Amino acid sequence: MTRIKRGYIARKRRTKMRLFTSSFRGAHSRLTRTITQQKIKALVSAHRDRDRKKRDFRRLWISRINAVIRENQKRVYFSYSRLMHNLYKRQLLLNRKILAQIAILNRNCLYMISNEILKYKFPGD
């Protein structure tokens, strides 16, 4: 049986992996077996954390809206859940990201929105 030289193909594959892990520290960027493990781990983490990022931002927006709404207790007591419930009943479809930006940049606008919702009488109430 003749000897088969694989040539550059294996080296090309390893070089491609090394480019992916070039910013990792120590053996994680130098040793081929460790590089493959770290690459798999990095890709798994990236996939998992894309969903987690969405979840974390939603939590942040909700807590910002809630903090600003509860700050306005002198005029009327209002919580985040009541605000969202009344927004949906009135069919004002503002998402949490936009409401959080309004809460941070222009609190009076959010207070005006909540007061307008309170003035409105719903048919089922």
Secondary structure, 3 states (H helix, E strand, C coil): CCCCCCCCHHHHHHHHHHHHCCCCCHHHHCCHHHHHHHHHHHHHHHHHHHHHHHHHHHHHHHHHHHHHHHHCCCCCCCCHHHHHHHHHHHCCCCCHHHHHHHHHHCHHHHHHHHHHHHHCCCCCC
